[in-house]
Each structure stands twice: as structure tokens, then as C-alpha cells.
């Protein structure tokens, strides 16, 4: 009986060792599978990170493209408005016979095209005192608003116009260096 107990115990120990060895093999196999799965997950995470970076780059490009398209649309709208204005001037020139209306249309259109608040067209008149500029058309303000200014004189501000050198354009005539000089 004792021998049976020893043999039984040895068999149980052998069975426990086999079970432990099987558990170790299964555990090692599971650890290998987990390591492989972890490596695959790390690869997928790296790929996802690259995809996120690429997506962000594409999003930035799309944003820049949209901004560029908006700028182009703004430019196209401005060009369309300019063409319409020039077409309106051409129609007036072709159909109108009243010089004052033609000059008023051109003054209004030029004022609009350059985005000015006011525009004026003067012409030269020779009188007893010599040459002076006379207001012919005004755009952006009623004529009465300028009547108290009197006639422009050949001051440095209007010198280029009096001398036939060119047109005077100013964002704010009161801030131009020649303003107020005699």
C-alpha cells in the first residue's frame, strides 16, 4: 500500500509536471502571440500617425487652396465690375451726345473703379487773370458741397494738372505733403 501511495504520488507529480510544462508552453505561446500582436499594433499606430500627418498636410493644402480660390473670386468679381463699368462708359460714349453727361459718366465710373469716395473733373479756362481750373463734374458729393472752395489755383497740389503733367490722385488730399502750400 505504501508503494501504491508512492507510485500514485509520483504519477500525480509527473502529471502535475506535464500539466505545468503544458501550461508553460501555452503561456510562452500566448506571450509570443501577445508580443506579435503588440508589434502589429505598434506598426498600425505608426501607420495611423503617418496618415494623420498626411491628412493634416492635405487639410492645410485645402485650406490654402480655398483661400487662394476666395482671393481669385474676389479678383474676378472686381475684374467683372471693371469690365461692366468700362462697358457702361463705352455705351455712353457711343450713344450720348451731351458732353456733360459723357464726362459725368466717366467721372462717376473712374471714381468707382479706383474706390475713391469723391472724384472730380476739372478743365482749363483762360480768363482775364490767366488760366485756371473749372469744376466740370463731381462724383460722390453734391456740387454745392464744393462751391465754397472756390477755383483751384496752381498750388503744388494741383501743379501737375495745371502744367498738363498728369492727373492728381490722393487718398486724403489734406494729408498730402503739398497740401496747403502756395
C-alpha positions as a LaTeX table, in Angstrom:
\begin{tabular}{lrrr}
\hline
Residue & $x$ (\AA) & $y$ (\AA) & $z$ (\AA) \\
\hline
Unk1 & 0.00 & 0.00 & 0.00 \\
Unk2 & 2.78 & 2.31 & 0.74 \\
Unk3 & 4.27 & 1.55 & $-2.62$ \\
Unk4 & 0.97 & 2.31 & $-4.21$ \\
Unk5 & 0.86 & 5.63 & $-2.43$ \\
Unk6 & 4.41 & 6.46 & $-3.56$ \\
Unk7 & 3.67 & 5.37 & $-7.13$ \\
Unk8 & 0.39 & 7.28 & $-7.05$ \\
Unk9 & 2.15 & 10.34 & $-5.70$ \\
Unk10 & 4.89 & 10.02 & $-8.33$ \\
Unk11 & 2.28 & 9.73 & $-11.05$ \\
Unk12 & 0.46 & 12.76 & $-9.72$ \\
Unk13 & 3.75 & 14.66 & $-9.60$ \\
Unk14 & 4.57 & 13.56 & $-13.17$ \\
Unk15 & 1.07 & 14.55 & $-14.30$ \\
Unk16 & 1.44 & 17.90 & $-12.49$ \\
Unk17 & 4.83 & 18.43 & $-14.12$ \\
Unk18 & 3.34 & 17.61 & $-17.56$ \\
Unk19 & 0.44 & 19.95 & $-16.85$ \\
Unk20 & 2.87 & 22.63 & $-15.68$ \\
Unk21 & 5.00 & 22.08 & $-18.80$ \\
Unk22 & 1.88 & 22.28 & $-21.00$ \\
Unk23 & 0.84 & 25.46 & $-19.16$ \\
Unk24 & 4.34 & 26.90 & $-19.67$ \\
Unk25 & 4.21 & 26.05 & $-23.39$ \\
Unk26 & 0.73 & 27.58 & $-23.70$ \\
Unk27 & 1.87 & 30.61 & $-21.69$ \\
Unk28 & 5.01 & 31.01 & $-23.84$ \\
Unk29 & 2.89 & 30.62 & $-26.97$ \\
Unk30 & 0.43 & 33.20 & $-25.62$ \\
Unk31 & 3.31 & 35.55 & $-24.75$ \\
Unk32 & 4.71 & 35.17 & $-28.29$ \\
Unk33 & 1.24 & 35.84 & $-29.73$ \\
Unk34 & 0.87 & 38.87 & $-27.46$ \\
Unk35 & 4.30 & 40.18 & $-28.49$ \\
Unk36 & 3.40 & 39.70 & $-32.16$ \\
Unk37 & 0.04 & 41.42 & $-31.63$ \\
Unk38 & 1.78 & 44.25 & $-29.78$ \\
Unk39 & 4.26 & 44.66 & $-32.67$ \\
Unk40 & 1.37 & 44.71 & $-35.18$ \\
Unk41 & $-0.44$ & 47.32 & $-33.07$ \\
Unk42 & 2.70 & 49.45 & $-32.94$ \\
Unk43 & 3.04 & 49.21 & $-36.73$ \\
Unk44 & $-0.62$ & 50.15 & $-37.14$ \\
Unk45 & $-0.19$ & 53.06 & $-34.72$ \\
Unk46 & 2.82 & 54.26 & $-36.72$ \\
Unk47 & 0.82 & 53.97 & $-39.96$ \\
Unk48 & $-2.09$ & 55.84 & $-38.39$ \\
Unk49 & 0.28 & 58.55 & $-37.21$ \\
Unk50 & 1.61 & 58.90 & $-40.76$ \\
Unk51 & $-1.94$ & 59.03 & $-42.09$ \\
Unk52 & $-2.84$ & 61.70 & $-39.54$ \\
Unk53 & 0.21 & 63.74 & $-40.57$ \\
Unk54 & $-0.69$ & 63.31 & $-44.25$ \\
Unk55 & $-4.32$ & 64.25 & $-43.52$ \\
Unk56 & $-3.19$ & 67.37 & $-41.69$ \\
Unk57 & $-0.94$ & 68.30 & $-44.63$ \\
Unk58 & $-3.83$ & 67.75 & $-47.05$ \\
Unk59 & $-6.13$ & 69.81 & $-44.81$ \\
Unk60 & $-3.58$ & 72.64 & $-44.78$ \\
Unk61 & $-3.26$ & 72.46 & $-48.56$ \\
Unk62 & $-7.05$ & 72.51 & $-48.93$ \\
Unk63 & $-7.29$ & 75.50 & $-46.62$ \\
Unk64 & $-4.63$ & 77.35 & $-48.63$ \\
Unk65 & $-6.37$ & 76.38 & $-51.88$ \\
Unk66 & $-9.69$ & 77.66 & $-50.53$ \\
Unk67 & $-8.07$ & 80.95 & $-49.51$ \\
Unk68 & $-6.49$ & 81.23 & $-52.96$ \\
Unk69 & $-9.85$ & 80.49 & $-54.61$ \\
Unk70 & $-11.54$ & 83.13 & $-52.47$ \\
Unk71 & $-8.86$ & 85.65 & $-53.47$ \\
Unk72 & $-9.30$ & 84.69 & $-57.11$ \\
Unk73 & $-13.08$ & 85.03 & $-56.81$ \\
Unk74 & $-12.64$ & 88.46 & $-55.27$ \\
Unk75 & $-10.25$ & 89.45 & $-58.07$ \\
Unk76 & $-12.62$ & 88.03 & $-60.69$ \\
Unk77 & $-15.54$ & 89.94 & $-59.19$ \\
Unk78 & $-13.51$ & 93.15 & $-59.23$ \\
Unk79 & $-12.48$ & 92.49 & $-62.84$ \\
Unk80 & $-16.12$ & 91.79 & $-63.77$ \\
Unk81 & $-17.18$ & 95.07 & $-62.15$ \\
Unk82 & $-14.42$ & 96.92 & $-64.03$ \\
Unk83 & $-15.50$ & 95.38 & $-67.33$ \\
Unk84 & $-19.14$ & 96.26 & $-66.65$ \\
Unk85 & $-18.11$ & 99.82 & $-65.81$ \\
Unk86 & $-15.97$ & 100.12 & $-68.93$ \\
Unk87 & $-18.83$ & 98.66 & $-70.97$ \\
Unk88 & $-21.20$ & 101.23 & $-69.47$ \\
Unk89 & $-18.74$ & 104.01 & $-70.36$ \\
Unk90 & $-18.42$ & 102.62 & $-73.89$ \\
Unk91 & $-22.20$ & 102.53 & $-74.28$ \\
Unk92 & $-22.46$ & 106.10 & $-73.04$ \\
Unk93 & $-19.72$ & 107.26 & $-75.41$ \\
Unk94 & $-21.42$ & 105.50 & $-78.30$ \\
Unk95 & $-24.95$ & 106.67 & $-77.57$ \\
Unk96 & $-24.68$ & 110.01 & $-75.76$ \\
Unk97 & $-24.18$ & 113.33 & $-77.49$ \\
Unk98 & $-24.24$ & 115.55 & $-74.43$ \\
Unk99 & $-20.61$ & 116.20 & $-73.42$ \\
Unk100 & $-21.55$ & 117.00 & $-69.81$ \\
Unk101 & $-23.35$ & 113.65 & $-69.43$ \\
Unk102 & $-20.42$ & 111.80 & $-71.02$ \\
Unk103 & $-17.90$ & 113.48 & $-68.70$ \\
Unk104 & $-20.16$ & 112.87 & $-65.66$ \\
Unk105 & $-20.48$ & 109.18 & $-66.56$ \\
Unk106 & $-16.70$ & 108.86 & $-66.97$ \\
Unk107 & $-16.05$ & 110.75 & $-63.70$ \\
Unk108 & $-18.52$ & 108.55 & $-61.80$ \\
Unk109 & $-17.07$ & 105.39 & $-63.31$ \\
Unk110 & $-13.45$ & 106.41 & $-62.67$ \\
Unk111 & $-14.29$ & 107.32 & $-59.06$ \\
Unk112 & $-15.95$ & 103.92 & $-58.61$ \\
Unk113 & $-13.16$ & 101.98 & $-60.35$ \\
Unk114 & $-10.42$ & 103.36 & $-58.11$ \\
Unk115 & $-12.58$ & 103.04 & $-54.98$ \\
Unk116 & $-12.50$ & 106.76 & $-54.24$ \\
Unk117 & $-15.05$ & 108.47 & $-52.05$ \\
Unk118 & $-15.00$ & 111.56 & $-54.27$ \\
Unk119 & $-13.90$ & 112.30 & $-57.79$ \\
Unk120 & $-13.81$ & 115.48 & $-59.83$ \\
Unk121 & $-13.06$ & 116.51 & $-63.38$ \\
Unk122 & $-11.70$ & 119.98 & $-64.00$ \\
Unk123 & $-10.93$ & 121.67 & $-67.26$ \\
Unk124 & $-8.77$ & 124.64 & $-68.12$ \\
Unk125 & $-10.36$ & 128.00 & $-68.86$ \\
Unk126 & $-8.40$ & 131.05 & $-69.90$ \\
Unk127 & $-9.90$ & 134.18 & $-68.41$ \\
Unk128 & $-8.67$ & 137.75 & $-67.79$ \\
Unk129 & $-6.47$ & 136.62 & $-64.88$ \\
Unk130 & $-4.91$ & 133.77 & $-66.88$ \\
Unk131 & $-5.52$ & 130.06 & $-66.85$ \\
Unk132 & $-7.50$ & 128.42 & $-64.06$ \\
Unk133 & $-9.25$ & 125.11 & $-63.47$ \\
Unk134 & $-13.01$ & 124.99 & $-63.51$ \\
Unk135 & $-15.01$ & 122.23 & $-61.88$ \\
Unk136 & $-16.82$ & 120.44 & $-64.66$ \\
Unk137 & $-18.13$ & 117.27 & $-62.96$ \\
Unk138 & $-18.14$ & 115.95 & $-59.43$ \\
Unk139 & $-18.79$ & 112.43 & $-58.18$ \\
Unk140 & $-19.54$ & 111.30 & $-54.63$ \\
Unk141 & $-20.77$ & 114.65 & $-53.31$ \\
Unk142 & $-23.27$ & 117.29 & $-54.35$ \\
Unk143 & $-21.80$ & 120.22 & $-56.29$ \\
Unk144 & $-22.97$ & 122.59 & $-53.53$ \\
Unk145 & $-20.54$ & 120.89 & $-51.10$ \\
Unk146 & $-17.59$ & 122.20 & $-53.13$ \\
Unk147 & $-18.82$ & 125.66 & $-54.10$ \\
Unk148 & $-17.27$ & 127.35 & $-51.05$ \\
Unk149 & $-13.80$ & 126.07 & $-52.02$ \\
Unk150 & $-13.52$ & 128.43 & $-54.96$ \\
Unk151 & $-11.47$ & 127.62 & $-58.03$ \\
Unk152 & $-8.33$ & 125.55 & $-57.70$ \\
Unk153 & $-5.15$ & 127.51 & $-58.23$ \\
Unk154 & $-1.80$ & 126.29 & $-59.49$ \\
Unk155 & $-0.61$ & 125.38 & $-55.98$ \\
Unk156 & 1.77 & 122.42 & $-55.55$ \\
Unk157 & $-1.23$ & 120.10 & $-55.05$ \\
Unk158 & $-2.74$ & 120.96 & $-58.45$ \\
Unk159 & 0.50 & 121.91 & $-60.20$ \\
Unk160 & 0.78 & 118.68 & $-62.22$ \\
Unk161 & $-2.74$ & 119.19 & $-63.52$ \\
Unk162 & $-2.24$ & 122.88 & $-64.34$ \\
Unk163 & 1.03 & 122.08 & $-66.07$ \\
Unk164 & $-0.52$ & 119.24 & $-68.07$ \\
Unk165 & 1.79 & 116.69 & $-66.44$ \\
Unk166 & $-0.90$ & 114.33 & $-65.17$ \\
Unk167 & $-3.86$ & 113.56 & $-63.01$ \\
Unk168 & $-3.83$ & 114.28 & $-59.28$ \\
Unk169 & $-4.85$ & 111.25 & $-57.20$ \\
Unk170 & $-4.88$ & 111.31 & $-53.43$ \\
Unk171 & $-6.12$ & 109.04 & $-50.65$ \\
Unk172 & $-6.61$ & 112.13 & $-48.48$ \\
Unk173 & $-5.70$ & 115.46 & $-50.08$ \\
Unk174 & $-5.39$ & 117.10 & $-46.66$ \\
Unk175 & $-2.57$ & 114.67 & $-45.76$ \\
Unk176 & $-0.58$ & 115.11 & $-48.97$ \\
Unk177 & 2.70 & 116.97 & $-48.36$ \\
Unk178 & 1.95 & 119.69 & $-50.94$ \\
Unk179 & $-1.49$ & 120.40 & $-49.41$ \\
Unk180 & $-1.78$ & 123.96 & $-48.12$ \\
Unk181 & 1.38 & 125.19 & $-49.86$ \\
Unk182 & 1.09 & 128.22 & $-52.08$ \\
\hline
\end{tabular}
